């Protein structure tokens, strides 16, 4: 059985609904990341493609991520679509790196040149602005810069990773081919905006679709899992289905989830994610009941 594929909006790209978030192979210097050896990166990146996943997302400031992609899967370039982000800048800060953004044409040009060199590619399928506010985008003519790169052929489609309150304005501009938006059962702030963006023709990449893992993983946020319990979602899980599995299937149930990027360094976790995705969306009645319970527990979708 193959993973479900969806058309990524007006890009026309047919992407697996389960994508891979390559931030997980960034290494220890960025945002408290874990050490990722070349062998680990080689194993997981090739396992992603072996599993049939054909959409990978990264960013120029995700540490070693782009370098590892180029080193270990550049020779399989025809098997996947590549999305990265720009506006990035990395500053050495002793035992870690800081990642301020610089929204100039020169820096964005440096970003894409650096990304292509590291990933050993002639082009990326999608280049996304890395979460600037609307005022910054306007003042720096960021859309014009992305279109310049698109005209040059090094970028096929342009996008924006964004959140409220800026997301609504970006949708209204009707210039982006793709939006990357956070969404899960435990964070439904953008639920209706996802629909609005998709109905306007944009492709939807969902991040955070499994709420960054359950408590104990080092990433899960306890207040979100308190919401899971308050909504009594455990009652809706199938026998033997983990909470994380339920969340992933909830995300896949949004009618406009074209792909959701889930990251891991662990091949066993990847295998689990693929098996969950193969089960597909929740039954319609379970999905609607989950949303009802979450709303009753105090989570108002945006």
C-alpha positions in Angstrom: 0.0 0.0 0.0 1.3 3.4 -1.0 1.0 6.7 1.0 -1.8 8.9 0.0 -0.9 11.8 -2.3 -2.5 15.2 -2.7 -2.0 18.0 -5.2 -0.2 20.9 -3.6 -2.6 23.6 -4.7 -1.7 25.6 -7.8 1.8 24.2 -7.9 0.4 21.0 -9.4 2.9 18.9 -7.4 1.5 15.6 -6.3 3.0 15.2 -2.8 2.6 12.5 -0.2 0.3 13.6 2.6 3.0 12.5 5.0 6.1 14.7 4.4 9.4 14.8 6.2 10.6 17.7 8.3 14.4 17.8 8.0 14.9 20.2 10.9 15.4 17.0 12.9 18.8 16.4 11.3 20.0 19.9 12.1 22.5 18.9 14.8 23.0 20.1 18.3 24.0 23.8 17.7 20.5 25.0 16.6 17.6 25.4 19.0 18.6 22.7 21.4 18.9 20.1 18.7 20.3 16.6 19.3 23.6 15.4 17.9 23.1 13.9 14.5 26.0 12.0 13.1 26.5 11.7 9.3 25.6 8.0 9.6 22.4 8.8 11.4 21.5 11.4 8.7 22.3 9.0 5.9 20.2 6.3 7.4 17.1 8.4 8.1 17.1 10.4 4.9 17.3 7.4 2.7 14.8 5.6 4.9 12.4 8.5 4.2 12.7 8.0 0.5 12.6 4.2 0.8 9.2 4.6 2.6 7.8 6.4 -0.4 7.7 9.9 1.1 8.3 12.4 -1.7 8.2 15.8 0.1 11.0 17.2 2.3 11.1 20.5 4.0 14.1 22.3 5.5 15.5 25.8 5.9 18.8 27.6 5.3 19.2 28.0 9.1 18.5 24.4 10.1 22.1 23.7 11.0 23.5 20.7 9.0 20.2 19.8 7.4 20.8 21.0 3.9 24.4 19.8 3.9 23.2 16.3 4.9 20.5 16.3 2.2 23.0 17.1 -0.4 25.6 14.6 0.9 23.2 11.7 1.2 20.2 12.0 -1.1 21.3 14.4 -3.9 21.7 11.3 -6.1 18.0 10.5 -5.6 16.7 14.0 -6.5 14.1 12.7 -8.9 12.3 10.9 -6.1 11.3 14.0 -4.0 10.2 17.6 -4.0 12.4 19.9 -2.0 11.2 23.0 0.0 13.5 25.3 1.9 13.2 28.8 3.4 15.0 32.1 3.2 15.6 35.2 5.2 17.9 33.1 7.4 21.1 34.1 9.1 23.3 32.1 11.5 25.5 33.7 14.1 28.1 31.8 16.1 27.4 32.2 19.9 29.8 30.0 21.7 28.2 26.6 22.4 25.3 27.2 20.1 24.2 29.3 17.0 21.7 32.1 17.0 19.4 32.4 14.0 18.3 36.1 13.4 16.6 36.9 10.1 17.9 39.5 7.7 15.3 40.6 5.1 17.5 42.1 2.4 17.8 41.1 -1.2 21.5 40.3 -0.7 20.8 38.0 2.2 18.1 36.1 0.4 20.3 35.7 -2.7 23.0 34.4 -0.4 20.5 32.0 1.2 19.4 30.4 -2.1 22.9 30.2 -3.4 24.1 28.5 -0.2 21.1 26.2 -0.1 21.6 25.0 -3.7 25.3 24.5 -3.1 24.8 22.5 0.1 22.0 20.4 -1.3 23.8 19.9 -4.7 20.7 21.1 -6.6 20.1 23.4 -9.6 16.7 24.5 -8.2 14.3 24.0 -5.3 10.7 23.2 -5.9 9.5 25.7 -3.2 11.2 28.6 -1.6 9.4 30.0 1.4 9.8 33.2 3.4 10.7 32.2 6.9 7.9 33.8 8.9 8.3 37.6 8.3 5.6 40.0 9.4 3.6 41.8 6.7 5.3 45.1 7.3 8.7 43.6 6.8 7.6 41.9 3.6 6.2 45.1 2.2 9.1 47.3 3.2 11.7 44.9 1.7 9.7 43.9 -1.5 10.2 40.3 -0.5 7.6 38.9 -3.0 9.5 40.7 -5.8 12.7 39.0 -4.7 11.1 35.6 -4.7 9.6 36.2 -8.1 13.0 37.3 -9.4 14.4 33.9 -8.3 11.5 32.1 -9.9 12.1 33.9 -13.2 15.8 32.8 -12.9 14.7 29.2 -12.7 16.3 28.4 -9.4 12.9 28.4 -7.7 9.8 26.7 -9.1 7.2 28.0 -6.7 7.1 30.6 -4.0 5.6 30.3 -0.5 5.5 31.7 3.0 5.7 30.0 6.4 3.4 32.2 8.5 1.0 32.5 11.4 -1.8 34.8 12.6 -2.2 37.8 12.5 -0.1 38.0 9.3 -1.5 34.9 7.6 -4.8 36.5 6.6 -3.2 39.4 4.8 -0.8 37.1 3.0 -3.7 35.0 1.8 -5.5 38.1 0.6 -2.4 39.1 -1.4 -3.0 36.0 -3.6 0.7 35.8 -4.6 2.0 32.8 -2.8 1.8 29.3 -4.3 2.2 27.6 -0.9 1.7 28.3 2.8 3.3 26.5 5.7 1.0 26.7 8.7 1.0 25.2 12.2 -2.0 23.0 13.0 -3.0 20.1 15.1 -5.9 18.9 17.2 -4.3 20.8 20.1 -3.6 24.0 18.2 -6.5 24.8 15.9 -5.9 28.6 15.6 -5.5 28.4 11.9 -8.2 25.8 11.1 -10.4 28.1 9.0 -7.5 30.1 7.5 -6.1 26.8 6.1 -9.4 26.3 4.3 -9.4 29.9 3.1 -5.9 29.7 1.8 -6.6 26.4 0.0 -9.8 27.6 -1.5 -7.8 30.6 -2.9 -5.6 28.0 -4.7 -2.6 27.8 -2.4 -0.9 24.5 -1.4 -1.0 23.8 2.3 2.0 22.4 4.2 1.1 21.7 7.8 3.7 21.8 10.5 3.3 20.7 14.1 0.7 18.2 13.2 1.6 15.9 16.1 2.0 18.7 18.6 5.7 18.0 18.8 5.4 14.7 20.7 3.9 13.5 23.9 5.2 14.7 27.4 8.4 12.9 28.2 9.8 13.3 24.7 11.3 16.6 25.7 9.2 18.4 23.1 5.6 18.0 24.1 3.9 20.9 25.9 2.0 19.8 29.0 -0.8 22.4 28.6 -1.7 21.1 25.2 -1.9 17.5 26.6 -4.1 18.8 29.4 -6.5 19.9 26.6 -6.3 16.4 25.1 -7.4 15.0 28.4 -10.0 17.7 29.1 -11.6 16.9 25.7 -11.5 13.2 26.6 -10.1 12.3 23.3 -8.8 9.0 24.7 -12.3 7.7 24.3 -12.1 8.2 20.5 -8.9 6.4 20.0 -8.9 3.0 18.4 -7.7 0.1 20.5 -3.9 0.1 20.6 -3.7 3.6 19.0 -1.4 6.0 20.7 -2.3 9.6 21.4 0.4 10.7 18.9 -1.1 8.4 16.2 -4.6 9.9 16.9 -3.2 13.4 16.5 -1.5 12.6 13.2 -4.7 11.1 11.8 -6.6 14.2 13.0 -4.3 16.4 11.1 -4.6 14.2 8.0 -8.4 14.6 8.3 -8.4 18.3 7.6 -9.7 18.4 4.0 -7.1 20.8 3.0 -4.0 19.1 4.5 -2.1 18.5 1.4 1.0 17.4 3.3 2.1 17.5 6.9 5.8 17.5 7.7 6.8 15.2 10.6 10.4 15.0 11.6 12.4 12.2 13.3 16.0 10.9 13.5 14.7 7.4 14.5 14.0 4.9 11.7 11.6 3.1 14.0 9.6 6.3 14.6 9.6 6.9 10.9 8.2 3.4 10.3 5.5 4.1 12.9 4.6 7.4 11.3 4.2 5.8 7.9 2.0 3.0 9.3 -0.2 5.6 10.9 -0.4 7.6 7.7 -1.3 4.5 5.8 -4.5 4.2 8.0 -5.4 7.6 6.6 -7.8 10.2 8.0 -10.1 9.5 11.0 -13.6 8.4 10.2 -15.8 11.5 9.5 -17.9 11.0 12.6 -14.8 10.6 14.9 -13.2 13.7 13.4 -16.3 15.8 13.9 -16.8 14.5 17.4 -13.1 15.3 18.3 -13.6 18.9 17.1 -16.8 19.2 19.1 -15.1 18.0 22.3 -12.1 20.2 21.8 -14.4 23.2 21.4 -16.3 22.3 24.5 -13.1 22.0 26.4 -12.3 25.6 25.5 -10.3 25.4 22.3 -11.9 27.8 19.8 -10.7 27.2 16.2 -9.4 30.2 14.3 
